């Protein structure tokens, strides 16, 4: 456990001296010294000479094996960046930075690249050690154009070929992917969907989306937009959605709908406020989230009928309330899906933390991208 504490400290803060590790972990200097020796002997850390307060010191960083892979996963108002070992896709370091609402693509990409460079240098590496990068966006991704696949979602990123722009600017292999798809990869490789052949990852956060696993692999559809359950119509006469259609699931369970339902009784809240208050027993917040679970369950029943998955894993920020949203969702699926499909599907929360599932999936996809590119290079004259 103490070895893990040392590794976690270095992953979170970047390369540290042993004195700094002792300060972060609360372990004694002698204990840290012994643990670092053990980790170095096991090849788990890299030791590099340094200077601290004018004296010689040794900086400890996570050993990254064959190099680094990177992840930059954007939310509506933040970006989470991580670098990982190229041979295991295990995180070496990760950070989060808030972003303004409706930020522009060039601003987001520049900040992400700067964070990655700082993290690489703090861990004793350089950008030259970064073999590939996966960028995640909470929007449908058109794999033909390499752009956001809807003009009404993430307007600041509209018309920007993200992967191409970052490849040219930073000399990296870059891949663009939807964040629900990345979380599905994360849960399939490290979480609740390990060993599952046909499964669905449902992400409930500021909006709702899905990542689909078929045959143990991510299913993207013909142009990359499979899994956009948030834009399935559940009422053709319902409210107008940001995508331009009426009555999309997102207009009933997205953050704007949730906050609007509570505004008359609760005033101005954030999604984090709603979740916290629901967990504390606030009846209004609980009712709105229960309603969201019920609406999602109705749409999910169609997915269960269509795909007949073994498992549906629910993640994202709203999943923090657990059975409060899962119970009405499960009831709606049982009511609306055919009995044989319901009997064979398990509905459960994700095993990875909401802010980790998509990042872990992005690092895994970045490593896969690196391997595929290396193989292509070996066979190309």
C-alpha positions as CSV (number, residue, x, y, z in Angstrom):
1,X,0.0,0.0,0.0
2,X,2.8,2.4,0.8
3,X,4.5,1.7,-2.6
4,X,1.2,2.6,-4.3
5,X,1.0,5.8,-2.2
6,X,4.4,6.8,-3.6
7,X,3.4,5.9,-7.2
8,X,0.1,7.8,-6.9
9,X,1.9,10.9,-5.6
10,X,4.3,10.9,-8.5
11,X,1.5,10.3,-11.0
12,X,-0.6,13.2,-9.6
13,X,2.2,15.7,-9.1
14,X,4.8,14.7,-11.6
15,X,8.4,14.1,-10.8
16,X,9.2,14.7,-7.1
17,X,12.2,14.5,-4.9
18,X,12.1,12.0,-2.0
19,X,11.6,14.9,0.5
20,X,8.7,16.1,-1.6
21,X,7.2,12.6,-1.7
22,X,7.4,12.4,2.1
23,X,5.6,15.7,2.4
24,X,2.8,14.7,0.0
25,X,2.3,11.2,1.4
26,X,3.0,11.8,5.1
27,X,5.5,8.9,5.1
28,X,8.8,9.3,6.9
29,X,11.9,10.2,4.8
30,X,13.5,6.8,5.7
31,X,10.4,4.9,4.6
32,X,10.2,6.8,1.3
33,X,13.9,6.1,0.7
34,X,13.4,2.4,1.1
35,X,10.2,2.4,-1.0
36,X,11.9,4.2,-3.8
37,X,14.8,1.7,-3.8
38,X,12.2,-1.1,-4.1
39,X,10.3,0.6,-6.9
40,X,13.6,1.4,-8.7
41,X,14.7,-2.3,-8.4
42,X,11.3,-3.4,-9.8
43,X,11.7,-1.0,-12.8
44,X,8.6,1.0,-11.8
45,X,10.2,4.4,-11.4
46,X,12.9,6.5,-13.1
47,X,15.5,8.3,-11.0
48,X,17.1,11.5,-12.4
49,X,19.7,13.9,-10.8
50,X,18.3,17.2,-9.7
51,X,19.0,20.2,-7.5
52,X,16.8,21.2,-4.5
53,X,17.5,24.2,-2.4
54,X,21.0,24.3,-3.7
55,X,21.7,20.7,-2.9
56,X,22.0,17.6,-5.0
57,X,18.8,15.5,-5.0
58,X,17.2,12.8,-7.0
59,X,13.8,13.3,-8.8
60,X,11.5,10.3,-8.9
61,X,9.2,9.8,-11.8
62,X,7.1,6.9,-13.1
63,X,9.0,4.7,-15.6
64,X,7.3,4.9,-19.0
65,X,8.9,2.0,-20.7
66,X,8.9,2.6,-24.5
67,X,7.8,6.2,-24.3
68,X,4.6,8.1,-23.7
69,X,1.1,8.3,-25.0
70,X,-1.3,11.2,-24.2
71,X,-4.9,12.0,-23.6
72,X,-6.8,15.3,-23.7
73,X,-10.4,14.8,-22.8
74,X,-12.7,17.9,-23.1
75,X,-15.9,18.5,-21.1
76,X,-18.3,21.3,-21.5
77,X,-16.2,23.5,-19.1
78,X,-12.9,21.7,-18.6
79,X,-10.2,19.6,-20.0
80,X,-8.5,16.6,-18.3
81,X,-5.1,15.7,-19.6
82,X,-3.0,12.6,-18.9
83,X,0.2,11.0,-20.1
84,X,0.8,7.3,-19.8
85,X,3.3,4.6,-20.4
86,X,3.4,3.6,-24.1
87,X,3.7,-0.1,-23.3
88,X,1.0,-0.4,-20.6
89,X,-1.2,2.7,-21.1
90,X,-0.9,3.2,-17.3
91,X,-1.2,6.9,-16.3
92,X,2.1,8.5,-15.4
93,X,0.6,12.0,-14.6
94,X,-2.7,13.7,-15.1
95,X,-4.2,17.2,-14.5
96,X,-7.5,19.1,-14.9
97,X,-8.0,22.7,-16.1
98,X,-11.3,24.6,-16.2
99,X,-12.3,26.2,-19.5
100,X,-14.9,28.9,-20.2
101,X,-18.3,27.7,-21.5
102,X,-18.4,27.7,-25.4
103,X,-14.6,28.0,-25.6
104,X,-13.0,28.0,-29.0
105,X,-11.2,25.0,-30.4
106,X,-7.9,26.7,-30.8
107,X,-7.9,27.9,-27.2
108,X,-8.8,24.4,-25.9
109,X,-6.1,22.7,-28.1
110,X,-3.4,25.2,-27.1
111,X,-4.1,24.7,-23.4
112,X,-4.2,20.9,-23.7
113,X,-0.9,20.9,-25.6
114,X,0.8,23.2,-23.0
115,X,-0.4,21.0,-20.1
116,X,0.9,17.9,-21.9
117,X,4.3,19.4,-22.4
118,X,4.5,20.6,-18.8
119,X,3.6,17.1,-17.5
120,X,6.0,15.4,-19.8
121,X,8.9,17.6,-18.7
122,X,7.9,17.3,-15.0
123,X,8.1,13.5,-15.3
124,X,11.6,13.7,-16.8
125,X,10.6,13.4,-20.5
126,X,10.1,15.7,-23.5
127,X,7.4,16.0,-26.2
128,X,9.7,13.9,-28.4
129,X,8.9,11.0,-26.2
130,X,5.1,11.3,-26.9
131,X,4.2,8.7,-29.5
132,X,0.5,9.5,-30.0
133,X,-2.4,11.6,-28.5
134,X,-6.1,11.0,-28.3
135,X,-8.4,14.0,-28.1
136,X,-11.9,13.4,-26.7
137,X,-14.9,15.7,-27.3
138,X,-18.4,15.4,-25.8
139,X,-20.0,15.5,-29.3
140,X,-20.6,13.2,-32.3
141,X,-17.5,12.8,-34.4
142,X,-17.7,12.4,-38.1
143,X,-14.9,10.1,-39.0
144,X,-15.1,11.0,-42.7
145,X,-14.5,14.8,-42.2
146,X,-12.6,14.5,-38.9
147,X,-14.9,17.2,-37.5
148,X,-17.7,17.5,-34.9
149,X,-20.7,15.9,-36.6
150,X,-23.4,18.4,-35.6
151,X,-23.5,22.1,-36.2
152,X,-25.5,22.7,-33.0
153,X,-23.2,20.9,-30.5
154,X,-19.8,22.5,-29.4
155,X,-20.1,25.5,-31.7
156,X,-16.6,26.6,-30.8
157,X,-15.3,23.4,-32.4
158,X,-17.4,23.6,-35.6
159,X,-15.6,23.0,-38.8
160,X,-12.2,22.3,-37.1
161,X,-10.3,19.2,-38.3
162,X,-8.9,18.7,-34.7
163,X,-6.7,15.7,-35.3
164,X,-5.1,17.2,-38.4
165,X,-4.6,20.6,-36.9
166,X,-2.8,19.1,-33.8
167,X,-0.7,16.7,-35.9
168,X,0.6,19.7,-38.0
169,X,1.1,22.0,-35.0
170,X,2.8,19.5,-32.6
171,X,4.2,16.7,-34.8
172,X,2.2,14.0,-33.2
173,X,-0.1,11.1,-34.3
174,X,-3.5,12.4,-33.1
175,X,-6.8,10.7,-33.0
176,X,-10.2,12.3,-32.3
177,X,-13.0,10.4,-30.5
178,X,-16.3,10.9,-28.7
179,X,-15.9,10.9,-24.9
180,X,-18.7,8.3,-24.3
181,X,-16.8,6.0,-26.7
182,X,-13.6,6.6,-24.8
183,X,-15.4,5.8,-21.5
184,X,-16.8,2.6,-23.0
185,X,-13.2,1.6,-24.0
186,X,-12.1,2.4,-20.4
187,X,-14.8,0.3,-18.8
188,X,-14.3,-2.6,-21.3
189,X,-10.6,-2.7,-20.7
190,X,-10.3,-1.9,-17.0
191,X,-13.8,-1.7,-15.5
192,X,-17.2,-3.3,-15.3
193,X,-17.4,-4.5,-19.0
194,X,-14.2,-6.6,-19.0
195,X,-14.8,-9.8,-20.8
196,X,-18.2,-8.6,-22.2
197,X,-18.8,-9.2,-25.9
198,X,-21.8,-7.0,-26.4
199,X,-22.3,-4.1,-24.0
200,X,-23.4,-0.4,-23.8
201,X,-21.8,2.3,-21.8
202,X,-24.3,5.1,-20.9
203,X,-22.7,8.4,-20.0
204,X,-25.1,10.7,-18.0
205,X,-23.5,14.1,-17.3
206,X,-24.2,17.5,-18.8
207,X,-25.8,15.6,-21.6
208,X,-26.3,11.9,-22.3
209,X,-24.4,9.7,-24.8
210,X,-23.5,6.0,-25.3
211,X,-20.6,3.9,-26.3
212,X,-21.3,0.6,-27.9
213,X,-19.2,-2.5,-27.6
214,X,-19.9,-5.3,-30.1
215,X,-17.7,-8.4,-30.4
216,X,-15.5,-6.9,-27.7
217,X,-14.6,-3.9,-29.8
218,X,-16.0,-0.3,-30.0
219,X,-18.7,0.1,-32.6
220,X,-18.6,3.5,-34.3
221,X,-21.1,3.0,-37.1
222,X,-20.4,3.9,-40.8
223,X,-19.3,7.5,-40.1
224,X,-18.5,7.4,-36.4
225,X,-21.7,8.7,-34.8
226,X,-23.2,5.5,-33.4
227,X,-24.3,5.8,-29.8
228,X,-25.9,9.3,-29.9
229,X,-28.8,8.2,-27.7
230,X,-29.1,11.8,-26.4
231,X,-30.6,12.7,-29.8
232,X,-33.1,9.9,-30.0
233,X,-36.5,11.4,-30.3
234,X,-38.8,10.5,-27.4
235,X,-41.5,13.1,-28.2
236,X,-41.7,14.5,-31.7
237,X,-43.7,17.5,-30.3
238,X,-41.3,18.1,-27.5
239,X,-38.9,21.0,-26.9
240,X,-36.4,22.0,-29.6
241,X,-33.0,20.5,-29.0
242,X,-29.7,22.2,-29.7
243,X,-29.2,19.7,-32.6
244,X,-32.3,21.3,-34.3
245,X,-34.8,18.4,-33.7
246,X,-37.7,18.3,-31.3
247,X,-38.1,16.1,-28.3
248,X,-34.6,14.6,-28.1
249,X,-33.8,12.6,-24.9
250,X,-31.3,15.3,-24.1
251,X,-34.0,18.0,-23.8
252,X,-35.5,16.0,-20.9
253,X,-32.4,14.8,-19.1
254,X,-29.6,17.2,-20.1
255,X,-28.3,19.7,-17.6
256,X,-30.4,22.6,-18.9
257,X,-33.6,20.6,-18.5
258,X,-32.6,19.4,-15.0
259,X,-31.6,22.9,-13.8
260,X,-34.7,24.5,-15.4
261,X,-37.0,22.1,-13.6
262,X,-35.5,23.1,-10.2
263,X,-35.1,26.8,-10.8
264,X,-38.6,27.8,-9.5
265,X,-38.1,26.0,-6.2
266,X,-34.3,26.0,-5.8
267,X,-33.0,29.0,-7.6
268,X,-29.8,28.9,-9.5
269,X,-27.9,25.6,-9.1
270,X,-25.1,23.7,-10.9
271,X,-25.2,20.1,-11.8
272,X,-22.7,19.4,-9.0
273,X,-25.1,21.2,-6.6
274,X,-28.1,19.0,-7.7
275,X,-26.1,15.8,-7.2
276,X,-24.8,16.8,-3.8
277,X,-28.2,17.9,-2.6
278,X,-29.9,14.7,-3.9
279,X,-27.3,12.6,-2.0
280,X,-28.1,14.7,1.1
281,X,-31.8,13.9,0.8
282,X,-33.2,17.0,-1.0
283,X,-36.6,15.8,-2.3
284,X,-36.8,18.1,-5.3
285,X,-33.4,17.2,-6.5
286,X,-34.0,13.5,-6.0
287,X,-37.3,13.7,-7.9
288,X,-35.8,15.4,-10.9
289,X,-32.9,12.9,-11.1
290,X,-35.4,10.0,-10.7
291,X,-37.4,11.4,-13.6
292,X,-34.2,11.6,-15.7
293,X,-33.5,7.9,-14.9
294,X,-37.0,7.1,-16.1
295,X,-36.7,9.0,-19.4
296,X,-33.3,7.4,-20.1
297,X,-34.8,4.0,-19.3
298,X,-37.5,4.4,-22.0
299,X,-34.9,5.3,-24.6
300,X,-32.5,2.6,-23.4
301,X,-35.3,0.0,-23.8
302,X,-35.1,0.5,-27.5
303,X,-31.3,0.0,-27.4
304,X,-31.8,-3.2,-25.4
305,X,-34.4,-4.5,-28.0
306,X,-32.1,-3.6,-30.9
307,X,-28.7,-4.8,-29.7
308,X,-29.6,-7.4,-27.0
309,X,-26.5,-6.4,-24.9
310,X,-25.2,-8.5,-22.0
311,X,-24.6,-5.4,-19.9
312,X,-25.4,-1.7,-19.7
313,X,-23.0,0.3,-17.6
314,X,-24.0,3.7,-16.4
315,X,-21.3,6.3,-15.8
316,X,-20.9,10.1,-15.9
317,X,-21.5,12.6,-13.1
318,X,-25.1,11.7,-12.6
319,X,-24.2,8.1,-11.9
320,X,-22.8,9.3,-8.6
321,X,-26.3,9.1,-7.2
322,X,-26.4,5.3,-7.8
323,X,-29.7,3.6,-7.3
324,X,-31.6,6.9,-7.2
325,X,-31.3,7.0,-11.0
326,X,-30.6,3.3,-11.7
327,X,-33.8,2.1,-10.1
328,X,-36.3,4.1,-12.2
329,X,-34.1,3.4,-15.3
330,X,-34.2,-0.3,-14.6
331,X,-38.0,-0.2,-14.1
332,X,-38.5,1.6,-17.4
333,X,-36.3,-0.9,-19.3
334,X,-38.3,-3.8,-17.8
335,X,-41.6,-2.1,-18.7
336,X,-40.7,-1.1,-22.2
337,X,-38.2,-3.8,-23.6
338,X,-39.2,-7.3,-24.6
339,X,-39.0,-9.8,-21.7
340,X,-36.3,-12.0,-23.3
341,X,-34.0,-9.0,-23.9
342,X,-34.6,-7.7,-20.3
343,X,-33.9,-11.2,-18.8
344,X,-30.4,-11.3,-20.3
345,X,-29.1,-7.8,-19.6
346,X,-27.4,-6.5,-16.5
347,X,-27.7,-2.8,-15.6
348,X,-25.1,-1.6,-13.2
349,X,-22.9,1.4,-12.4
350,X,-19.4,1.9,-13.8
351,X,-16.5,0.6,-11.9
352,X,-14.2,3.5,-12.8
353,X,-14.7,7.0,-11.4
354,X,-16.6,9.2,-13.9
355,X,-13.6,11.5,-14.4
356,X,-11.3,8.4,-15.0
357,X,-13.2,6.2,-17.4
358,X,-12.8,8.3,-20.5
359,X,-9.2,9.3,-19.7
360,X,-8.2,5.6,-19.2
361,X,-10.0,4.7,-22.5
362,X,-8.2,7.6,-24.3
363,X,-4.8,6.4,-23.1
364,X,-5.6,2.8,-24.2
365,X,-6.7,4.0,-27.6
366,X,-3.6,6.2,-27.9
367,X,-1.4,3.1,-27.2
368,X,-3.4,1.1,-29.8
369,X,-2.9,4.0,-32.3
370,X,0.8,3.9,-31.6
371,X,1.0,0.2,-32.2
372,X,-1.0,0.3,-35.4
373,X,1.1,3.2,-36.7
374,X,4.4,1.3,-35.9
375,X,3.1,-1.8,-37.6
376,X,2.1,0.2,-40.7
377,X,5.6,1.8,-40.7
378,X,7.3,-1.6,-40.7
379,X,5.3,-2.7,-43.8
380,X,5.5,0.5,-45.7
381,X,8.5,0.9,-48.1
